[in-house]
Amino acid sequence: MNDSTVTLHMQPLIESIPGDCPTCGFEALRWLRVYRLAETGVTMLGERLYCGRCKAEEKR
């Protein structure tokens, strides 16, 4: 079996969202989403919600 998918570009996107961090109470929540552009199209590899102040991460 031959995997002919070639990754052309990986792009992280960071978006601020309203709300307070449940750990530190500071309003610094961010969504991190990672996309892969390949010959076969665009695929979302994953997303994480994290606090920019305390770096507490939650997998979503």
N, C-alpha and C positions, 0 to 999 in steps of 0.2 A: 504494500500500500504506500503510495507516494503522496505526500501533502504538498500541493503546489501553491498554497496560499502564501503570499509575500506581504509582510507588513510594510506599508509605505510611510506611515506616520502614526505616532501615538500622541494624543492631546489630552492633558489634564485641564479641566475647567473648574474654577472655584467660584462659588456664588455665596454671598452673604445672605443669611436668613434671619428674620426677626425671632427674638426669644432669648431667654437667659439660660446659661449653662447650668444643668442640674448639679454639677459638682462645685463650681466656684461662684455661681450667681452672676457672673459677668456676661454682658451681651456681646458675644463674639462667636456665635455659631456659624459654621461654614459647611456647605455641601461640596465635597470633592467628587467629581465624576471623571472617569478616564475612558476615552474612546480610542478605538483602533481603526485606522483607515487602511484597508487592504484592497487588493484587486477584486475581491468578491463583494466589497461594500463596507459600510461602517458598522462596527459592533461596539456595544457598551461593555467594557470589561468589568466595571464595578463602580460602586459609589459608597462614600462614607460620610457620616455626619461627625464633625469634630469641633472642639472649642479652640479657637485661635490663641486663647490666653493660657490655658492649662494643658492643651494638647490631649485632653481626654477624648478617646475615640469610641464610637459606637458603630458597629456594623449594622447596616440597614438592610 
